[in-house]
Amino acid sequence: MQRRRHTLIELSAEEDSTSYKTGREGGRQTLSMLCCCARMLVTPGITAIEYAHRRSELARQLPKNGIAVVPAADLKFKSGSVFYEFHQNSDFFYLTGFNEPEALVIIEKTGPGDDHAFHLYCRPKDPKAELWEGARSGIQAAQDVFNADETGDINAVQERLPQLLRNAGTIYTDIPGSAKSKSSFSRYFRGSTPTADTFGRLLEPHAVKPLRPLLNDLRVIKSDSEITLMREIGQKSGRAITDAMRQHFYSEKDLWSFLEYSFRKQGCDGSAYVPVIAGGHHALSIHYVRNDDVLKDDQLVLVDAGGEYGGYITDITRSWPVGGKFSSAERDLYEVILKVQRSCLSMCREDANTTLDKLHGIAEEGLRDGLKQIGFDMSGNALPKLFPHHLGHHVGLDVHDAPGYPRSEQLKAGHCITIEPGIYVPDDDRWPKHFRGMGIRVEDSVCVQESAPFILTTEAAKEVVDIEALRA
């Protein structure tokens, strides 16, 4: 176990100063090395000082003697020893930038305000394991690079944790008690073995509250650095999707492969999620991800895809004619949806005093009126049949960022959301014949600002004239 004093809590008011305010002692340190360390990018676009501020803001929300406990994600296995690509627990990543499994963060409230100790326990360096798995950060890097106050071997955390929890007041954690895992670390914390020293048993004497609401309040307001990074991802992803519109593909799988390649070529780490590549009637399934059918010239294809970089994502949906030109019916329906999307995007600003739920209601009215004008009978339950999902959600480190954050909360500057109206016309006699079987959605990621929306994905073409020009 290694310990040190806080050094990277607050950069002084003058950005060029090398002084830092220490979290525990309140003194001043003027070592230029600290300044360099604080400004170091721990992950793309995000500095050590920003991660430190996030931990400080979480500590500020904790009550006296409160502790927050956040585990890293586990490596998931496809079968036997064949593993999936590792994806970190987003809350853990938000607080640390540490992107390895079998690790634990503890934020321990040590005084008033944002005073806290940052504990980061991880796997030690192991040359034999690293021969197979690649380099590990190790315990020393947890302190030197990730700026932990106390570090140690995750395999010995069972010995340290009871000491930390003994004097804790309220414990904030979202660690479930039933998930099963191959790692001894995860079995200990998730209580999947009936030992007397599981994490769940340690919690019994304490008041335990969910951590997610506290972290959601922090995560929904994006910093300037986060917005800059998300704009970069949106730009790269939008260019990849626009480039796909220029191509002609035999199958959904071919288009999927092209997008995956293009995201990486543009500089993303890969796809943010399994994309929807839905030709024809497959677009009626909101989350169709088989992506294995043939694309036909008389169909539309709906593409819901986006890239990921540095842990952050973007979310884009576009619909275009496989054969190159929209039919009259396709154009009419597309224009109804696009008009509503433009209108809702224009209201993604703080001074509009609106919420995602209110925007959803505005979208419903716009879609209802537009569909009436092109011949739909909108009586009864017509609209929820045709528009069965919500207009949007938050985006950031997750595709549906800050899960559980209410859509009834007023949109504020720094909120990053999607606006994605769509219409999905079942193939039955209730609907005009020439629209049956069509599924169209238009989606952008947008950052709410004080007086104007900042669209993050504008490079993805969406005007009819532009799409048809690309398809020519």
BELURGI-V39042 format. One record per residue. N is the residue number from 0. RES is the residue in one small letter. SS is DSSP state (helix for helix, strand for strand, loop for the rest). PSI is psi in degrees with one decimal (NA if undefined). NEAR is the number of other C-alpha atoms within 12 Angstrom. Layout:
BEGIN
n: [N/N]
res: [RES/RES]
ss: [SS/SS]
psi: [PSI/PSI]
near: [NEAR/NEAR]
END
This chain:
BEGIN
n: [0/1/2/3/4/5/6/7/8/9/10/11/12/13/14/15/16/17/18/19/20/21/22/23/24/25/26/27/28/29/30/31/32/33/34/35/36/37/38/39/40/41/42/43/44/45/46/47/48/49/50/51/52/53/54/55/56/57/58/59/60/61/62/63/64/65/66/67/68/69/70/71/72/73/74/75/76/77/78/79/80/81/82/83/84/85/86/87/88/89/90/91/92/93/94/95/96/97/98/99/100/101/102/103/104/105/106/107/108/109/110/111/112/113/114/115/116/117/118/119/120/121/122/123/124/125/126/127/128/129/130/131/132/133/134/135/136/137/138/139/140/141/142/143/144/145/146/147/148/149/150/151/152/153/154/155/156/157/158/159/160/161/162/163/164/165/166/167/168/169/170/171/172/173/174/175/176/177/178/179/180/181/182/183/184/185/186/187/188/189/190/191/192/193/194/195/196/197/198/199/200/201/202/203/204/205/206/207/208/209/210/211/212/213/214/215/216/217/218/219/220/221/222/223/224/225/226/227/228/229/230/231/232/233/234/235/236/237/238/239/240/241/242/243/244/245/246/247/248/249/250/251/252/253/254/255/256/257/258/259/260/261/262/263/264/265/266/267/268/269/270/271/272/273/274/275/276/277/278/279/280/281/282/283/284/285/286/287/288/289/290/291/292/293/294/295/296/297/298/299/300/301/302/303/304/305/306/307/308/309/310/311/312/313/314/315/316/317/318/319/320/321/322/323/324/325/326/327/328/329/330/331/332/333/334/335/336/337/338/339/340/341/342/343/344/345/346/347/348/349/350/351/352/353/354/355/356/357/358/359/360/361/362/363/364/365/366/367/368/369/370/371/372/373/374/375/376/377/378/379/380/381/382/383/384/385/386/387/388/389/390/391/392/393/394/395/396/397/398/399/400/401/402/403/404/405/406/407/408/409/410/411/412/413/414/415/416/417/418/419/420/421/422/423/424/425/426/427/428/429/430/431/432/433/434/435/436/437/438/439/440/441/442/443/444/445/446/447/448/449/450/451/452/453/454/455/456/457/458/459/460/461/462/463/464/465/466/467/468/469/470/471]
res: [m/q/r/r/r/h/t/l/i/e/l/s/a/e/e/d/s/t/s/y/k/t/g/r/e/g/g/r/q/t/l/s/m/l/c/c/c/a/r/m/l/v/t/p/g/i/t/a/i/e/y/a/h/r/r/s/e/l/a/r/q/l/p/k/n/g/i/a/v/v/p/a/a/d/l/k/f/k/s/g/s/v/f/y/e/f/h/q/n/s/d/f/f/y/l/t/g/f/n/e/p/e/a/l/v/i/i/e/k/t/g/p/g/d/d/h/a/f/h/l/y/c/r/p/k/d/p/k/a/e/l/w/e/g/a/r/s/g/i/q/a/a/q/d/v/f/n/a/d/e/t/g/d/i/n/a/v/q/e/r/l/p/q/l/l/r/n/a/g/t/i/y/t/d/i/p/g/s/a/k/s/k/s/s/f/s/r/y/f/r/g/s/t/p/t/a/d/t/f/g/r/l/l/e/p/h/a/v/k/p/l/r/p/l/l/n/d/l/r/v/i/k/s/d/s/e/i/t/l/m/r/e/i/g/q/k/s/g/r/a/i/t/d/a/m/r/q/h/f/y/s/e/k/d/l/w/s/f/l/e/y/s/f/r/k/q/g/c/d/g/s/a/y/v/p/v/i/a/g/g/h/h/a/l/s/i/h/y/v/r/n/d/d/v/l/k/d/d/q/l/v/l/v/d/a/g/g/e/y/g/g/y/i/t/d/i/t/r/s/w/p/v/g/g/k/f/s/s/a/e/r/d/l/y/e/v/i/l/k/v/q/r/s/c/l/s/m/c/r/e/d/a/n/t/t/l/d/k/l/h/g/i/a/e/e/g/l/r/d/g/l/k/q/i/g/f/d/m/s/g/n/a/l/p/k/l/f/p/h/h/l/g/h/h/v/g/l/d/v/h/d/a/p/g/y/p/r/s/e/q/l/k/a/g/h/c/i/t/i/e/p/g/i/y/v/p/d/d/d/r/w/p/k/h/f/r/g/m/g/i/r/v/e/d/s/v/c/v/q/e/s/a/p/f/i/l/t/t/e/a/a/k/e/v/v/d/i/e/a/l/r/a]
ss: [loop/strand/strand/loop/loop/loop/loop/loop/loop/strand/strand/loop/loop/loop/loop/loop/loop/loop/loop/strand/strand/loop/loop/loop/loop/loop/loop/strand/strand/loop/loop/helix/helix/helix/helix/helix/helix/helix/helix/loop/strand/strand/strand/loop/loop/strand/strand/helix/helix/helix/helix/helix/helix/helix/helix/helix/helix/helix/helix/helix/helix/loop/loop/loop/loop/loop/strand/strand/strand/strand/strand/loop/loop/loop/loop/loop/strand/strand/strand/loop/loop/strand/strand/loop/loop/loop/loop/loop/loop/helix/helix/helix/helix/helix/helix/helix/loop/loop/loop/loop/loop/loop/loop/strand/strand/strand/strand/strand/strand/loop/loop/loop/loop/loop/loop/strand/strand/strand/strand/strand/strand/strand/loop/loop/loop/loop/helix/helix/helix/helix/helix/helix/helix/loop/loop/loop/loop/helix/helix/helix/helix/helix/helix/helix/loop/loop/loop/loop/loop/strand/strand/strand/strand/helix/helix/helix/helix/helix/helix/helix/helix/helix/helix/helix/helix/helix/loop/loop/loop/strand/strand/strand/strand/loop/loop/loop/loop/loop/loop/loop/loop/loop/loop/helix/helix/helix/helix/helix/helix/helix/loop/loop/loop/loop/loop/loop/loop/loop/helix/helix/helix/helix/helix/loop/loop/loop/strand/strand/strand/loop/loop/helix/helix/helix/helix/helix/helix/helix/helix/loop/loop/loop/loop/helix/helix/helix/helix/helix/helix/helix/helix/helix/helix/helix/helix/helix/helix/helix/helix/helix/helix/helix/helix/helix/helix/helix/loop/loop/loop/loop/strand/helix/helix/helix/helix/helix/helix/helix/helix/helix/helix/helix/helix/helix/helix/helix/loop/loop/loop/strand/strand/loop/loop/loop/loop/strand/strand/strand/strand/helix/helix/helix/helix/helix/loop/loop/loop/loop/loop/loop/loop/loop/loop/strand/loop/loop/loop/loop/loop/strand/strand/strand/strand/strand/strand/loop/strand/strand/strand/loop/loop/strand/strand/loop/loop/strand/strand/strand/strand/strand/strand/loop/loop/loop/loop/loop/loop/helix/helix/helix/helix/helix/helix/helix/helix/helix/helix/helix/helix/helix/helix/helix/helix/helix/helix/helix/loop/loop/strand/helix/helix/helix/loop/loop/strand/helix/helix/helix/helix/helix/helix/helix/helix/helix/helix/helix/helix/helix/helix/helix/helix/helix/helix/loop/loop/loop/loop/loop/loop/loop/loop/helix/helix/helix/helix/helix/loop/loop/loop/loop/loop/loop/loop/strand/loop/loop/loop/loop/loop/loop/loop/loop/loop/loop/loop/loop/loop/loop/loop/strand/loop/loop/loop/loop/loop/strand/strand/strand/strand/loop/loop/strand/strand/strand/loop/loop/loop/loop/loop/loop/loop/loop/helix/helix/helix/loop/loop/loop/strand/strand/strand/loop/strand/strand/strand/strand/strand/strand/strand/loop/loop/loop/strand/strand/strand/loop/loop/loop/loop/loop/loop/loop/loop/helix/helix/helix/helix/helix/helix/helix/helix/loop]
psi: [133.3/142.5/153.4/169.1/154.8/138.0/-12.1/45.8/-45.9/124.3/139.4/166.4/-39.0/117.1/-30.9/-6.0/152.5/12.7/143.5/146.2/125.1/143.3/-26.5/-35.0/-14.9/7.9/-178.1/135.2/134.7/23.3/126.7/-25.9/-37.6/-39.5/-45.9/-41.7/-41.6/-36.8/-2.8/136.6/115.3/-41.0/164.6/120.4/-10.0/124.0/166.5/-38.6/-33.5/-41.4/-39.1/-40.9/-37.9/-44.8/-38.3/-40.6/-36.0/-44.5/-37.3/-31.2/-16.8/145.7/173.2/132.4/18.4/152.4/136.4/132.7/120.7/118.2/154.3/164.0/159.3/155.0/128.2/143.1/134.8/-46.8/140.3/-123.8/9.7/116.9/156.9/161.8/133.9/137.2/122.0/148.8/121.9/-36.3/-41.9/-45.5/-39.4/-36.2/-19.1/-36.0/6.5/123.9/52.3/153.9/176.4/62.3/162.2/135.3/134.9/124.6/112.1/116.1/123.7/-3.8/-164.6/164.1/-127.1/15.7/129.3/165.6/136.3/112.1/131.3/111.7/135.0/-179.7/138.2/165.0/142.2/96.1/-37.8/-46.6/-38.9/-21.8/-34.7/-40.5/-12.1/173.6/142.9/152.9/-46.4/168.9/-39.7/-39.8/-29.8/-32.6/-47.7/-35.1/-42.7/-1.3/34.9/145.1/-34.8/133.6/167.6/174.9/125.2/-27.6/-12.3/10.6/-23.7/-28.5/-31.8/-35.1/-42.8/-34.3/-41.1/-38.7/-18.4/-43.2/9.4/148.7/-101.8/136.6/126.9/121.3/154.7/17.6/119.7/162.6/2.6/-8.2/142.2/146.7/157.4/-25.1/141.3/-34.8/-49.4/-36.4/-36.8/-48.3/-30.6/3.4/32.3/2.6/144.3/47.0/159.4/-12.2/25.9/161.9/-40.6/-38.1/-36.6/-28.7/-18.9/-39.9/-4.8/157.5/127.0/130.7/154.1/139.9/-27.7/-44.5/-37.1/-45.5/-33.5/-42.8/-31.6/-44.3/-28.1/-24.5/107.8/140.7/169.3/-38.4/-41.7/-43.4/-42.3/-43.2/-43.1/-32.2/-40.2/-43.4/-42.2/-39.8/-47.9/-41.5/-41.9/-40.5/-38.5/-41.5/-41.6/-38.9/-36.1/-33.1/-23.9/-17.5/166.0/126.0/142.6/-35.6/164.4/-38.5/-37.8/-43.9/-41.7/-48.4/-39.5/-43.1/-43.4/-44.8/-43.5/-38.6/-46.4/-38.9/-36.9/-13.8/1.8/163.7/-17.7/-161.5/144.2/-24.1/167.8/119.2/160.2/118.6/90.9/105.0/138.0/-131.4/-15.3/-23.5/-11.7/-15.7/115.5/-42.4/48.0/118.3/13.1/-41.7/45.3/15.0/169.0/142.1/132.9/147.0/-25.7/16.7/162.8/155.6/131.2/125.1/116.3/105.7/161.9/160.1/166.4/141.7/128.6/25.6/-18.0/158.0/168.5/160.6/117.2/140.4/134.3/151.1/132.9/159.3/128.2/-39.1/-7.8/-28.8/137.7/137.5/169.0/-44.3/-43.3/-43.3/-44.3/-47.6/-42.1/-43.9/-34.9/-47.7/-43.2/-39.4/-43.7/-41.2/-44.6/-43.6/-44.6/-37.9/-38.8/-19.4/5.9/69.6/151.3/-38.6/-1.5/-13.4/53.7/176.6/168.1/-37.1/-41.7/-40.8/-35.9/-42.5/-39.9/-41.3/-42.0/-44.6/-42.7/-41.4/-41.3/-47.7/-43.5/-40.0/-35.7/-41.9/-24.0/16.0/7.4/141.9/110.0/23.3/162.7/-132.1/27.0/-46.9/-48.4/-23.2/-37.0/-26.7/78.2/-2.3/169.8/158.8/-30.8/176.7/167.1/150.2/157.0/-113.9/-23.8/155.3/-46.3/86.7/153.8/59.8/132.7/-10.5/128.9/137.6/-7.0/-7.0/141.4/137.9/134.1/159.0/130.0/-14.5/132.5/122.3/172.0/152.0/114.2/67.3/148.2/153.6/133.4/108.0/109.5/155.7/72.7/170.2/-10.6/-24.4/154.6/135.8/-40.8/-6.9/-8.8/139.1/1.0/139.1/120.3/130.6/142.5/120.9/134.9/153.1/137.4/143.6/127.5/130.7/177.4/-45.3/7.0/150.0/148.7/98.9/125.2/-13.7/32.5/-18.5/-15.7/112.0/142.8/-9.7/142.7/-46.0/-36.9/-42.6/-45.4/-32.7/-39.7/-32.5/-11.0/NA]
near: [25/23/21/23/26/36/40/49/41/37/31/21/11/11/15/15/22/25/27/35/31/28/34/28/19/20/17/22/25/20/17/15/18/29/28/24/27/36/28/24/21/31/28/25/28/35/33/38/38/35/40/43/32/38/48/37/28/40/38/29/31/36/28/23/31/37/43/46/44/41/44/38/32/31/27/22/16/11/8/9/10/11/15/14/18/20/28/32/30/34/44/40/37/43/46/45/40/43/36/34/35/40/44/49/44/41/45/42/38/28/22/20/19/34/38/42/39/48/43/50/46/40/34/29/22/18/15/12/13/15/11/10/16/14/18/26/29/31/33/27/26/40/32/28/32/42/43/42/36/35/37/34/30/36/26/22/35/28/19/26/35/22/12/29/34/19/22/30/24/28/36/36/35/28/35/22/22/19/19/22/24/21/26/24/33/36/29/37/43/33/27/25/24/16/17/16/23/28/37/31/23/29/32/17/17/23/20/23/22/22/34/27/23/29/37/32/26/31/38/40/31/36/27/20/23/36/36/26/31/46/36/34/45/48/36/39/48/41/33/41/45/38/26/36/37/26/26/25/28/22/25/34/25/21/37/38/25/31/40/31/24/28/37/24/19/28/24/34/27/34/41/35/29/25/36/37/47/44/42/39/29/33/38/33/31/31/23/26/25/21/30/21/25/26/30/21/22/21/31/40/47/45/46/45/49/52/48/39/35/38/41/45/44/54/52/50/44/47/50/51/42/38/27/29/26/32/23/15/26/35/29/26/41/39/32/35/43/35/31/36/40/29/24/42/41/27/35/41/31/26/19/24/22/26/32/37/24/24/38/35/26/28/38/35/25/29/37/33/22/26/36/21/16/25/20/30/21/25/16/12/13/23/30/24/24/39/34/24/26/28/37/40/40/42/44/48/42/35/33/29/36/32/25/21/28/21/28/18/21/25/36/30/29/35/43/51/52/42/46/42/49/47/48/37/37/27/21/15/14/21/26/22/16/23/34/27/31/42/43/49/48/44/43/47/49/44/46/41/31/19/19/21/34/31/39/40/43/35/26/40/34/38/26/31/17/20/30/25/20/26/25/17]
END
